[in-house]
Amino acid sequence: MGRVSRRAFAVAALSAFTMMPQASAATGRRGGAPDSEMRGVWIASVANRDWPSKSGLSAARQRAELLTHLDTAAGNRLNTVFFQVRPTADAMWPSPYEPWSQYLTGTQGKDPGWDPLGTAVEEAHARGLQLHAWFNPYRVAVHADPSRLAASHPARENPDWVVTYGGKLFYNPGLPEVRAFVEDAMLDAVAKYPVDGVHFDDYFYPYPVAGQTFDDDAAYDEHGGGFPDRAAWRRDNIDRLVRETADRVKEVRPGARFGISPFGVWRNAGTDPLGSDTTAGVETYDDLHADTRKWVREGWIDYIVPQLYWNIGFAAADYAKLLPWWAEAARDSSTQLYVGEALYKAGDPAQPAAWQETGELSRHLTLAGEYPQVRGHVYFAAKDVAADRIGAMARVVADHYGQPAPPPR
């Protein structure tokens, strides 16, 4: 989770109440104090999706908006925020590696006059919220013009690192020097701030664009020897990023947790008998070269938050079929399972009828209560928690979040 475009893509790709007391955090599974569970919200900065509401606001206004999001999270008895601090190979903190984000001032590289990440960590903790720093590893820009990047941007200084694809700029995951650089850039924030977690969203290799080819021929020629095909080499590149980041997070900040929020379908059963009973137009294993199931089974990451952004009964990707699939994937694994929830769809007239019902999300949590592997939920996204168009979030809080609960550790 930018998450605006990826969620729109997910919808397009797939077109190609009663609370259960034993599972409710309001009562605790044993009828006593609330159990720990993830109650999270994403705060997206790409394209000014959630925060800041637009670029060019004063530092005081930006800070006030951020604190309002934190207050809203705490007021809904959430316990964790996933704060996007590196949306497009830039930074929401004073980084020696990359320029200040354009989404702050409107000009990439311009000092906003304050430290958003430092403030977010301090103020989240003051409200009893954990904060996971959310990074997008390989996206450089949501346009295809390198001249629009800050003059000192590493992508301009190293043009051979960059691939233009689908009208956007990406770092090439197949270059070891790129992988080392993006890890260094991200870990700078982890070393400087007492974050509770490190978080990736669903962008690894980019989502496929019809009729276009991601040009990594030179990198494959140089580094792809020993792999049966390009897809296997690409998956290995992403596996290396995940394993190396996990190891480095533990070295730099041992108490922090590392997790990933992938697109909700690993593979369809029609592609792989181990896959889910879905007919999704995108499969992370094949299209994004992200073997998300393996990361869970091998315990490489501390938690996973698959984006199960579809309603119960949705034909191509039924929430009620994907939830047990992910629960089984996480069974006996050290990787904790949380579920990404599409709050942004609730009350959106462009969405199916199920999303016009106030209780759809609450039913998701009720269903999840039947699976002990599910340790909580994360909502996309902050401005939708605040707006709560049809009261879907309020219903979740009333039905399931009667008491505060600590996040899992």
C-alpha positions as a Markdown table, in Angstrom:
| # | Residue | x | y | z |
|---|---|---|---|---|
| 1 | Met | 0.0 | 0.0 | 0.0 |
| 2 | Gly | 0.8 | 3.6 | -3.9 |
| 3 | Arg | -2.1 | 1.9 | -2.5 |
| 4 | Val | -4.6 | 3.9 | -4.5 |
| 5 | Ser | -3.3 | 2.5 | -7.8 |
| 6 | Arg | -2.7 | -1.0 | -6.6 |
| 7 | Arg | -6.2 | -1.3 | -5.1 |
| 8 | Ala | -7.7 | 0.0 | -8.3 |
| 9 | Phe | -5.5 | -2.6 | -10.1 |
| 10 | Ala | -6.6 | -5.4 | -7.9 |
| 11 | Val | -10.3 | -4.7 | -8.7 |
| 12 | Ala | -9.6 | -4.6 | -12.4 |
| 13 | Ala | -7.4 | -7.7 | -12.2 |
| 14 | Leu | -10.1 | -9.7 | -10.6 |
| 15 | Ser | -12.6 | -8.7 | -13.2 |
| 16 | Ala | -10.3 | -10.3 | -15.9 |
| 17 | Phe | -23.0 | -8.9 | 13.5 |
| 18 | Thr | -23.2 | -11.6 | 15.3 |
| 19 | Met | -20.1 | -11.6 | 17.4 |
| 20 | Met | -18.5 | -14.9 | 18.3 |
| 21 | Pro | -17.6 | -14.5 | 22.0 |
| 22 | Gln | -14.8 | -17.0 | 21.9 |
| 23 | Ala | -13.0 | -15.1 | 19.2 |
| 24 | Ser | -13.8 | -11.5 | 20.3 |
| 25 | Ala | -11.2 | -9.2 | 21.6 |
| 26 | Ala | -13.9 | -7.4 | 23.5 |
| 27 | Thr | -14.4 | -10.4 | 25.8 |
| 28 | Gly | -11.2 | -12.4 | 25.4 |
| 29 | Arg | -11.2 | -15.9 | 24.1 |
| 30 | Arg | -11.3 | -17.2 | 27.6 |
| 31 | Gly | -13.9 | -14.8 | 28.8 |
| 32 | Gly | -11.4 | -12.7 | 30.8 |
| 33 | Ala | -9.1 | -9.8 | 29.8 |
| 34 | Pro | -8.8 | -9.1 | 26.0 |
| 35 | Asp | -6.3 | -11.2 | 24.1 |
| 36 | Ser | -3.6 | -9.6 | 22.1 |
| 37 | Glu | -4.6 | -9.0 | 18.5 |
| 38 | Met | -3.5 | -6.8 | 15.6 |
| 39 | Arg | -5.9 | -3.9 | 15.1 |
| 40 | Gly | -4.0 | -1.8 | 12.6 |
| 41 | Val | -4.5 | 1.0 | 10.0 |
| 42 | Trp | -2.4 | 2.0 | 7.1 |
| 43 | Ile | -1.5 | 5.7 | 6.7 |
| 44 | Ala | -0.6 | 6.1 | 3.0 |
| 45 | Ser | 1.4 | 9.1 | 1.9 |
| 46 | Val | 1.8 | 8.2 | -1.8 |
| 47 | Ala | -0.2 | 10.6 | -4.0 |
| 48 | Asn | -1.3 | 12.3 | -0.7 |
| 49 | Arg | -3.8 | 9.5 | -0.3 |
| 50 | Asp | -4.2 | 9.8 | 3.4 |
| 51 | Trp | -1.5 | 12.1 | 4.7 |
| 52 | Pro | -0.7 | 14.9 | 4.2 |
| 53 | Ser | -4.1 | 15.6 | 2.5 |
| 54 | Lys | -2.2 | 17.6 | -0.1 |
| 55 | Ser | 1.3 | 18.7 | -0.8 |
| 56 | Gly | 2.5 | 22.2 | 0.2 |
| 57 | Leu | 0.8 | 22.4 | 3.5 |
| 58 | Ser | 2.6 | 24.2 | 6.3 |
| 59 | Ala | 4.6 | 22.1 | 8.8 |
| 60 | Ala | 2.1 | 22.9 | 11.5 |
| 61 | Arg | -0.8 | 21.8 | 9.3 |
| 62 | Gln | 0.9 | 18.6 | 8.3 |
| 63 | Arg | 1.7 | 17.8 | 11.9 |
| 64 | Ala | -1.9 | 18.5 | 13.0 |
| 65 | Glu | -3.3 | 16.2 | 10.3 |
| 66 | Leu | -0.9 | 13.4 | 11.3 |
| 67 | Leu | -1.9 | 13.7 | 15.0 |
| 68 | Thr | -5.6 | 13.7 | 14.0 |
| 69 | His | -5.1 | 10.3 | 12.3 |
| 70 | Leu | -3.3 | 9.0 | 15.4 |
| 71 | Asp | -6.1 | 10.2 | 17.6 |
| 72 | Thr | -8.7 | 8.6 | 15.3 |
| 73 | Ala | -6.9 | 5.3 | 15.4 |
| 74 | Ala | -6.7 | 5.4 | 19.2 |
| 75 | Gly | -10.3 | 6.4 | 19.4 |
| 76 | Asn | -11.4 | 3.4 | 17.5 |
| 77 | Arg | -9.4 | 1.1 | 19.9 |
| 78 | Leu | -6.8 | 0.3 | 17.2 |
| 79 | Asn | -3.3 | -0.4 | 18.4 |
| 80 | Thr | -1.0 | -0.1 | 15.5 |
| 81 | Val | -0.4 | 2.3 | 12.6 |
| 82 | Phe | 1.5 | 1.4 | 9.4 |
| 83 | Phe | 3.0 | 4.8 | 8.4 |
| 84 | Gln | 4.3 | 5.1 | 4.8 |
| 85 | Val | 7.7 | 6.7 | 5.1 |
| 86 | Arg | 9.3 | 5.8 | 1.7 |
| 87 | Pro | 6.5 | 6.0 | -0.9 |
| 88 | Thr | 8.6 | 6.6 | -4.1 |
| 89 | Ala | 12.3 | 6.1 | -3.4 |
| 90 | Asp | 12.2 | 9.2 | -1.2 |
| 91 | Ala | 11.9 | 9.9 | 2.5 |
| 92 | Met | 9.6 | 11.1 | 5.3 |
| 93 | Trp | 12.7 | 11.7 | 7.5 |
| 94 | Pro | 16.1 | 13.4 | 7.0 |
| 95 | Ser | 17.8 | 10.7 | 5.0 |
| 96 | Pro | 21.4 | 10.7 | 3.8 |
| 97 | Tyr | 20.4 | 8.3 | 1.0 |
| 98 | Glu | 17.3 | 9.8 | -0.6 |
| 99 | Pro | 15.6 | 13.1 | -1.0 |
| 100 | Trp | 12.7 | 14.4 | 1.0 |
| 101 | Ser | 9.4 | 13.2 | -0.4 |
| 102 | Gln | 7.6 | 15.5 | -2.9 |
| 103 | Tyr | 4.3 | 14.7 | -1.1 |
| 104 | Leu | 5.3 | 17.0 | 1.8 |
| 105 | Thr | 6.2 | 20.2 | 0.0 |
| 106 | Gly | 5.3 | 19.6 | -3.6 |
| 107 | Thr | 9.0 | 19.6 | -4.5 |
| 108 | Gln | 11.1 | 16.5 | -4.1 |
| 109 | Gly | 14.2 | 17.2 | -2.0 |
| 110 | Lys | 12.8 | 20.3 | -0.2 |
| 111 | Asp | 13.1 | 20.2 | 3.5 |
| 112 | Pro | 9.6 | 20.4 | 5.1 |
| 113 | Gly | 11.0 | 22.0 | 8.2 |
| 114 | Trp | 10.2 | 19.1 | 10.6 |
| 115 | Asp | 10.7 | 15.4 | 11.0 |
| 116 | Pro | 7.4 | 13.5 | 10.2 |
| 117 | Leu | 8.7 | 10.0 | 11.0 |
| 118 | Gly | 10.3 | 11.1 | 14.3 |
| 119 | Thr | 7.1 | 12.9 | 15.3 |
| 120 | Ala | 4.9 | 10.0 | 14.2 |
| 121 | Val | 6.9 | 7.5 | 16.4 |
| 122 | Glu | 6.9 | 9.7 | 19.4 |
| 123 | Glu | 3.2 | 10.7 | 19.2 |
| 124 | Ala | 2.0 | 7.2 | 18.3 |
| 125 | His | 3.8 | 5.8 | 21.4 |
| 126 | Ala | 2.3 | 8.6 | 23.5 |
| 127 | Arg | -1.2 | 7.3 | 22.5 |
| 128 | Gly | -0.4 | 3.7 | 23.2 |
| 129 | Leu | 0.0 | 2.9 | 19.5 |
| 130 | Gln | 2.7 | 0.9 | 17.9 |
| 131 | Leu | 4.2 | 2.3 | 14.7 |
| 132 | His | 5.5 | 0.2 | 11.8 |
| 133 | Ala | 7.5 | 2.1 | 9.2 |
| 134 | Trp | 6.1 | 1.2 | 5.8 |
| 135 | Phe | 8.5 | 1.2 | 2.9 |
| 136 | Asn | 8.0 | 0.6 | -0.8 |
| 137 | Pro | 11.3 | -1.0 | -1.9 |
| 138 | Tyr | 11.5 | -0.6 | -5.7 |
| 139 | Arg | 9.1 | 2.1 | -6.9 |
| 140 | Val | 11.0 | 5.2 | -8.0 |
| 141 | Ala | 8.2 | 7.4 | -9.4 |
| 142 | Val | 4.6 | 7.2 | -10.6 |
| 143 | His | 5.7 | 8.9 | -13.8 |
| 144 | Ala | 8.3 | 8.0 | -16.4 |
| 145 | Asp | 10.4 | 11.2 | -16.6 |
| 146 | Pro | 13.7 | 11.0 | -14.7 |
| 147 | Ser | 14.2 | 14.7 | -15.2 |
| 148 | Arg | 11.4 | 15.4 | -12.8 |
| 149 | Leu | 13.3 | 13.7 | -10.0 |
| 150 | Ala | 15.4 | 15.7 | -7.6 |
| 151 | Ala | 18.8 | 16.5 | -9.2 |
| 152 | Ser | 20.6 | 14.5 | -6.5 |
| 153 | His | 18.3 | 11.5 | -6.7 |
| 154 | Pro | 20.1 | 8.2 | -6.8 |
| 155 | Ala | 18.0 | 7.1 | -9.8 |
| 156 | Arg | 19.4 | 10.1 | -11.8 |
| 157 | Glu | 22.9 | 9.4 | -10.6 |
| 158 | Asn | 22.6 | 5.7 | -11.5 |
| 159 | Pro | 20.3 | 5.6 | -14.6 |
| 160 | Asp | 21.3 | 1.9 | -15.2 |
| 161 | Trp | 19.5 | 1.0 | -12.0 |
| 162 | Val | 16.2 | 2.1 | -13.4 |
| 163 | Val | 13.6 | 0.4 | -15.6 |
| 164 | Thr | 10.7 | 2.3 | -17.2 |
| 165 | Tyr | 7.6 | 0.2 | -17.3 |
| 166 | Gly | 3.9 | 1.0 | -17.5 |
| 167 | Gly | 4.5 | 4.7 | -17.5 |
| 168 | Lys | 6.4 | 4.5 | -14.2 |
| 169 | Leu | 10.0 | 4.2 | -13.0 |
| 170 | Phe | 11.3 | 1.3 | -11.0 |
| 171 | Tyr | 14.6 | 0.2 | -9.5 |
| 172 | Asn | 15.7 | -3.1 | -11.1 |
| 173 | Pro | 15.4 | -5.8 | -8.4 |
| 174 | Gly | 17.8 | -8.0 | -10.4 |
| 175 | Leu | 20.8 | -5.8 | -9.6 |
| 176 | Pro | 22.6 | -6.7 | -6.4 |
| 177 | Glu | 23.8 | -3.2 | -6.0 |
| 178 | Val | 20.2 | -1.9 | -6.2 |
| 179 | Arg | 19.1 | -4.4 | -3.5 |
| 180 | Ala | 22.0 | -3.3 | -1.2 |
| 181 | Phe | 21.1 | 0.3 | -1.7 |
| 182 | Val | 17.4 | 0.1 | -1.0 |
| 183 | Glu | 18.1 | -2.0 | 2.1 |
| 184 | Asp | 20.6 | 0.7 | 3.3 |
| 185 | Ala | 18.1 | 3.5 | 2.6 |
| 186 | Met | 15.3 | 1.7 | 4.5 |
| 187 | Leu | 17.5 | 0.6 | 7.4 |
| 188 | Asp | 18.6 | 4.1 | 8.0 |
| 189 | Ala | 15.2 | 4.9 | 9.4 |
| 190 | Val | 15.1 | 1.7 | 11.4 |
| 191 | Ala | 18.5 | 2.6 | 13.0 |
| 192 | Lys | 17.5 | 6.2 | 13.8 |
| 193 | Tyr | 14.0 | 5.7 | 15.2 |
| 194 | Pro | 12.5 | 3.3 | 17.8 |
| 195 | Val | 10.0 | 1.9 | 15.3 |
| 196 | Asp | 8.0 | -1.2 | 16.4 |
| 197 | Gly | 8.1 | -2.8 | 13.0 |
| 198 | Val | 9.3 | -2.6 | 9.3 |
| 199 | His | 6.6 | -3.1 | 6.7 |
| 200 | Phe | 6.5 | -3.8 | 3.0 |
| 201 | Asp | 3.4 | -3.6 | 0.8 |
| 202 | Asp | 2.6 | -5.6 | -2.3 |
| 203 | Tyr | 5.0 | -4.1 | -4.8 |
| 204 | Phe | 8.0 | -6.2 | -5.8 |
| 205 | Tyr | 8.3 | -6.7 | -9.5 |
| 206 | Pro | 5.5 | -4.4 | -10.8 |
| 207 | Tyr | 2.0 | -5.5 | -11.6 |
| 208 | Pro | 1.8 | -6.7 | -15.2 |
| 209 | Val | 0.8 | -4.2 | -17.9 |
| 210 | Ala | -0.6 | -5.7 | -21.1 |
| 211 | Gly | 1.6 | -5.5 | -24.1 |
| 212 | Gln | 4.7 | -4.3 | -22.1 |
| 213 | Thr | 7.9 | -6.0 | -21.0 |
| 214 | Phe | 9.9 | -5.3 | -17.9 |
| 215 | Asp | 13.3 | -4.9 | -19.5 |
| 216 | Asp | 15.8 | -6.6 | -17.3 |
| 217 | Asp | 17.6 | -8.5 | -20.1 |
| 218 | Ala | 21.1 | -7.1 | -19.2 |
| 219 | Ala | 20.7 | -8.0 | -15.5 |
| 220 | Tyr | 19.4 | -11.5 | -16.3 |
| 221 | Asp | 22.3 | -12.1 | -18.7 |
| 222 | Glu | 24.8 | -11.1 | -16.0 |
| 223 | His | 23.2 | -12.6 | -12.9 |
| 224 | Gly | 20.7 | -15.2 | -14.1 |
| 225 | Gly | 23.0 | -18.1 | -14.7 |
| 226 | Gly | 22.1 | -21.2 | -12.8 |
| 227 | Phe | 18.3 | -20.6 | -12.8 |
| 228 | Pro | 15.9 | -22.6 | -15.0 |
| 229 | Asp | 14.2 | -19.5 | -16.3 |
| 230 | Arg | 13.8 | -15.8 | -15.8 |
| 231 | Ala | 10.8 | -16.2 | -13.5 |
| 232 | Ala | 12.8 | -18.4 | -11.0 |
| 233 | Trp | 15.7 | -15.8 | -11.1 |
| 234 | Arg | 13.3 | -13.0 | -10.4 |
| 235 | Arg | 11.7 | -14.9 | -7.5 |
| 236 | Asp | 15.1 | -15.5 | -6.0 |
| 237 | Asn | 15.9 | -11.8 | -6.2 |
| 238 | Ile | 12.8 | -11.0 | -4.2 |
| 239 | Asp | 13.5 | -13.9 | -1.8 |
| 240 | Arg | 17.0 | -12.3 | -1.2 |
| 241 | Leu | 15.5 | -8.9 | -0.5 |
| 242 | Val | 13.1 | -10.4 | 2.1 |
| 243 | Arg | 15.7 | -12.6 | 3.8 |
| 244 | Glu | 18.3 | -9.9 | 3.9 |
| 245 | Thr | 15.9 | -7.3 | 5.2 |
| 246 | Ala | 14.7 | -9.6 | 7.9 |
| 247 | Asp | 18.3 | -10.3 | 9.0 |
| 248 | Arg | 19.3 | -6.7 | 9.0 |
| 249 | Val | 16.2 | -5.5 | 10.9 |
| 250 | Lys | 17.1 | -8.0 | 13.7 |
| 251 | Glu | 20.7 | -6.7 | 13.7 |
| 252 | Val | 19.8 | -3.0 | 13.7 |
| 253 | Arg | 16.7 | -3.1 | 16.0 |
| 254 | Pro | 16.2 | -6.5 | 17.6 |
| 255 | Gly | 12.8 | -5.7 | 19.1 |
| 256 | Ala | 11.3 | -4.6 | 15.8 |
| 257 | Arg | 9.2 | -7.0 | 13.7 |
| 258 | Phe | 9.2 | -7.4 | 10.0 |
| 259 | Gly | 6.1 | -8.0 | 7.9 |
| 260 | Ile | 4.7 | -7.8 | 4.4 |
| 261 | Ser | 1.2 | -7.1 | 3.0 |
| 262 | Pro | 0.9 | -8.9 | -0.3 |
| 263 | Phe | -1.8 | -9.1 | -2.9 |
| 264 | Gly | -4.3 | -11.6 | -1.5 |
| 265 | Val | -3.8 | -14.4 | -4.0 |
| 266 | Trp | -0.6 | -16.5 | -4.1 |
| 267 | Arg | -1.7 | -18.7 | -6.9 |
| 268 | Asn | -5.1 | -20.0 | -8.2 |
| 269 | Ala | -5.8 | -23.7 | -7.7 |
| 270 | Gly | -6.2 | -23.9 | -11.5 |
| 271 | Thr | -2.5 | -23.0 | -11.7 |
| 272 | Asp | -1.2 | -24.9 | -8.8 |
| 273 | Pro | -3.0 | -27.5 | -6.6 |
| 274 | Leu | -1.6 | -25.8 | -3.5 |
| 275 | Gly | -3.3 | -22.5 | -4.6 |
| 276 | Ser | -6.6 | -21.0 | -3.4 |
| 277 | Asp | -10.0 | -21.7 | -4.9 |
| 278 | Thr | -10.0 | -18.4 | -6.8 |
| 279 | Thr | -9.8 | -17.2 | -10.4 |
| 280 | Ala | -7.8 | -14.0 | -9.8 |
| 281 | Gly | -6.3 | -12.2 | -12.8 |
| 282 | Val | -3.1 | -11.7 | -10.8 |
| 283 | Glu | -1.1 | -14.3 | -8.9 |
| 284 | Thr | 1.8 | -13.0 | -6.8 |
| 285 | Tyr | 4.0 | -16.0 | -7.4 |
| 286 | Asp | 3.8 | -15.7 | -11.2 |
| 287 | Asp | 3.1 | -12.0 | -11.8 |
| 288 | Leu | 5.0 | -10.2 | -9.0 |
| 289 | His | 7.6 | -12.9 | -8.6 |
| 290 | Ala | 6.8 | -12.9 | -4.8 |
| 291 | Asp | 6.6 | -16.4 | -3.3 |
| 292 | Thr | 4.5 | -15.2 | -0.4 |
| 293 | Arg | 3.5 | -18.7 | 0.8 |
| 294 | Lys | 7.1 | -19.7 | 1.1 |
| 295 | Trp | 8.0 | -16.7 | 3.2 |
| 296 | Val | 5.3 | -17.8 | 5.6 |
| 297 | Arg | 6.1 | -21.5 | 5.6 |
| 298 | Glu | 9.8 | -20.8 | 6.1 |
| 299 | Gly | 9.2 | -18.3 | 8.8 |
| 300 | Trp | 11.3 | -15.7 | 7.1 |
| 301 | Ile | 9.0 | -12.8 | 8.2 |
| 302 | Asp | 7.4 | -12.1 | 11.5 |
| 303 | Tyr | 3.9 | -11.5 | 10.1 |
| 304 | Ile | 2.0 | -11.4 | 6.9 |
| 305 | Val | -1.1 | -9.2 | 6.0 |
| 306 | Pro | -2.6 | -10.6 | 2.8 |
| 307 | Gln | -4.9 | -8.0 | 1.2 |
| 308 | Leu | -8.2 | -9.9 | 1.2 |
| 309 | Tyr | -10.0 | -6.9 | -0.3 |
| 310 | Trp | -13.1 | -8.8 | -1.5 |
| 311 | Asn | -16.4 | -9.4 | 0.0 |
| 312 | Ile | -17.8 | -12.7 | 1.2 |
| 313 | Gly | -19.2 | -14.5 | -1.9 |
| 314 | Phe | -17.2 | -12.5 | -4.5 |
| 315 | Ala | -16.9 | -15.0 | -7.3 |
| 316 | Ala | -13.3 | -14.5 | -8.5 |
| 317 | Ala | -11.8 | -14.2 | -5.0 |
| 318 | Asp | -14.2 | -15.0 | -2.2 |
| 319 | Tyr | -13.1 | -13.7 | 1.2 |
| 320 | Ala | -14.6 | -16.9 | 2.8 |
| 321 | Lys | -12.4 | -19.1 | 0.6 |
| 322 | Leu | -9.2 | -17.1 | 0.9 |
| 323 | Leu | -9.3 | -16.7 | 4.7 |
| 324 | Pro | -9.1 | -20.5 | 5.4 |
| 325 | Trp | -6.4 | -20.8 | 2.7 |
| 326 | Trp | -4.2 | -18.3 | 4.4 |
| 327 | Ala | -5.0 | -19.8 | 7.8 |
| 328 | Glu | -3.8 | -23.2 | 6.5 |
| 329 | Ala | -0.7 | -21.5 | 5.0 |
| 330 | Ala | 0.2 | -20.1 | 8.4 |
| 331 | Arg | -0.6 | -23.2 | 10.4 |
| 332 | Asp | 2.4 | -24.3 | 12.5 |
| 333 | Ser | 4.5 | -21.4 | 11.1 |
| 334 | Ser | 6.3 | -18.9 | 13.2 |
| 335 | Thr | 4.8 | -16.2 | 10.9 |
| 336 | Gln | 1.8 | -14.5 | 12.3 |
| 337 | Leu | -1.3 | -14.0 | 10.1 |
| 338 | Tyr | -3.2 | -10.7 | 10.1 |
| 339 | Val | -5.8 | -9.9 | 7.4 |
| 340 | Gly | -5.9 | -6.8 | 5.3 |
| 341 | Glu | -9.4 | -5.4 | 5.1 |
| 342 | Ala | -10.8 | -3.1 | 2.4 |
| 343 | Leu | -12.5 | -0.5 | 4.5 |
| 344 | Tyr | -12.1 | 1.9 | 1.6 |
| 345 | Lys | -14.7 | -0.1 | -0.3 |
| 346 | Ala | -17.5 | 0.2 | 2.3 |
| 347 | Gly | -20.1 | 2.6 | 1.0 |
| 348 | Asp | -18.3 | 3.2 | -2.3 |
| 349 | Pro | -21.2 | 3.1 | -4.9 |
| 350 | Ala | -18.8 | 1.7 | -7.5 |
| 351 | Gln | -18.4 | -1.5 | -5.4 |
| 352 | Pro | -20.7 | -4.6 | -5.3 |
| 353 | Ala | -23.8 | -4.6 | -3.2 |
| 354 | Ala | -22.1 | -6.4 | -0.3 |
| 355 | Trp | -20.0 | -3.3 | 0.3 |
| 356 | Gln | -23.1 | -1.1 | 0.7 |
| 357 | Glu | -24.0 | -3.1 | 3.8 |
| 358 | Thr | -22.7 | -1.7 | 7.1 |
| 359 | Gly | -22.1 | -5.2 | 8.5 |
| 360 | Glu | -19.9 | -6.7 | 5.7 |
| 361 | Leu | -16.6 | -6.0 | 7.5 |
| 362 | Ser | -17.9 | -7.1 | 10.9 |
| 363 | Arg | -18.9 | -10.4 | 9.3 |
| 364 | His | -15.3 | -10.7 | 8.1 |
| 365 | Leu | -14.0 | -10.5 | 11.7 |
| 366 | Thr | -16.7 | -12.9 | 12.9 |
| 367 | Leu | -15.6 | -15.4 | 10.2 |
| 368 | Ala | -11.9 | -14.9 | 11.1 |
| 369 | Gly | -12.7 | -15.8 | 14.7 |
| 370 | Glu | -13.2 | -19.4 | 13.6 |
| 371 | Tyr | -9.5 | -19.6 | 12.6 |
| 372 | Pro | -7.0 | -19.4 | 15.5 |
| 373 | Gln | -4.2 | -18.6 | 13.0 |
| 374 | Val | -5.8 | -15.2 | 12.4 |
| 375 | Arg | -4.3 | -12.8 | 14.9 |
| 376 | Gly | -6.0 | -9.6 | 13.8 |
| 377 | His | -6.8 | -7.2 | 11.0 |
| 378 | Val | -5.4 | -4.1 | 9.3 |
| 379 | Tyr | -7.7 | -1.6 | 7.6 |
| 380 | Phe | -7.0 | 0.4 | 4.4 |
| 381 | Ala | -6.9 | 3.2 | 5.2 |
| 382 | Ala | -6.6 | 6.1 | 7.5 |
| 383 | Lys | -8.9 | 8.6 | 5.8 |
| 384 | Asp | -11.6 | 5.9 | 5.5 |
| 385 | Val | -11.4 | 5.2 | 9.2 |
| 386 | Ala | -12.0 | 8.9 | 9.7 |
| 387 | Ala | -14.8 | 9.3 | 7.2 |
| 388 | Asp | -16.5 | 5.9 | 7.9 |
| 389 | Arg | -19.0 | 6.6 | 5.1 |
| 390 | Ile | -21.7 | 4.0 | 6.1 |
| 391 | Gly | -20.6 | 3.3 | 9.7 |
| 392 | Ala | -18.7 | 0.0 | 8.8 |
| 393 | Met | -15.8 | 0.9 | 11.1 |
| 394 | Ala | -18.1 | 1.9 | 13.9 |
| 395 | Arg | -19.9 | -1.5 | 13.5 |
| 396 | Val | -16.6 | -3.3 | 13.7 |
| 397 | Val | -15.7 | -1.4 | 16.9 |
| 398 | Ala | -19.1 | -2.0 | 18.4 |
| 399 | Asp | -19.1 | -5.7 | 17.6 |
| 400 | His | -15.5 | -6.7 | 18.1 |
| 401 | Tyr | -13.4 | -4.0 | 19.8 |
| 402 | Gly | -15.4 | -3.4 | 23.0 |
| 403 | Gln | -12.1 | -3.2 | 25.0 |
| 404 | Pro | -8.6 | -2.2 | 24.2 |
| 405 | Ala | -6.2 | -5.0 | 23.3 |
| 406 | Pro | -2.4 | -5.1 | 22.9 |
| 407 | Pro | -0.9 | -6.1 | 19.6 |
| 408 | Pro | 0.7 | -9.5 | 19.2 |
| 409 | Arg | 4.4 | -9.9 | 19.9 |
